[in-house]
């Protein structure tokens, strides 16, 4: 079965640079979520989109922005990167129209800020 | 606020031992409950879930029962294998389309 695709899988950036993470949800899924997992930490919710509209917002820094496109893929844009942004970034998707509450996670993008 | 608390790890067991990982939650309503597993270097995989009180989720020999009276969702397996070594996360979800709230994770190490 098709899964959530994230790219790139690994990314190394310098402080103050920008990064763009991409997420391709499972086909026919209409909702995308972004989570951040610091080393040894539990995943923390950043932001979500339903049908291309932002549906919920968590502890996402103002330096970060995200959007969902017409093909339902999503991008997380991160600017003025800081050392503390080094983490594993997960994208998840679900199908609200299908009346299910299960979120399926991608493999994650490991961001290292030097 | 809503939260999930898991037993601290690491939990180290011998192969074929019985596993219990405790999970309790604090919530004002009636959330859905999940267990996710994260193998080394990989993403989160859904292990099992329960959507209402007294529901039992099960998968791959793992089980967990949604106990409203004790606000718990403990994970159990009768006989663990080395391949079960991973980090296990308990999580709750209030609304479809809402955010998952995770516990801090419990690392399980199974020795041959």
Boltz contact constraints between the chains, C-beta under 6 A:
constraints:
  - contact:
      token1: [A, 31]
      token2: [B, 97]
      max_distance: 6.0
  - contact:
      token1: [A, 42]
      token2: [B, 102]
      max_distance: 6.0
  - contact:
      token1: [A, 42]
      token2: [B, 104]
      max_distance: 6.0
  - contact:
      token1: [A, 42]
      token2: [B, 105]
      max_distance: 6.0
  - contact:
      token1: [A, 43]
      token2: [B, 102]
      max_distance: 6.0
  - contact:
      token1: [A, 45]
      token2: [B, 99]
      max_distance: 6.0
  - contact:
      token1: [A, 50]
      token2: [B, 97]
      max_distance: 6.0
  - contact:
      token1: [A, 55]
      token2: [B, 97]
      max_distance: 6.0
  - contact:
      token1: [A, 56]
      token2: [B, 99]
      max_distance: 6.0
  - contact:
      token1: [A, 58]
      token2: [B, 99]
      max_distance: 6.0
  - contact:
      token1: [A, 96]
      token2: [B, 96]
      max_distance: 6.0
  - contact:
      token1: [A, 96]
      token2: [B, 97]
      max_distance: 6.0
  - contact:
      token1: [A, 101]
      token2: [B, 32]
      max_distance: 6.0
  - contact:
      token1: [A, 101]
      token2: [B, 93]
      max_distance: 6.0
  - contact:
      token1: [A, 101]
      token2: [B, 96]
      max_distance: 6.0
  - contact:
      token1: [A, 105]
      token2: [B, 43]
      max_distance: 6.0
  - contact:
      token1: [A, 105]
      token2: [B, 44]
      max_distance: 6.0
  - contact:
      token1: [A, 106]
      token2: [B, 43]
      max_distance: 6.0
  - contact:
      token1: [A, 107]
      token2: [B, 43]
      max_distance: 6.0
  - contact:
      token1: [A, 108]
      token2: [B, 43]
      max_distance: 6.0
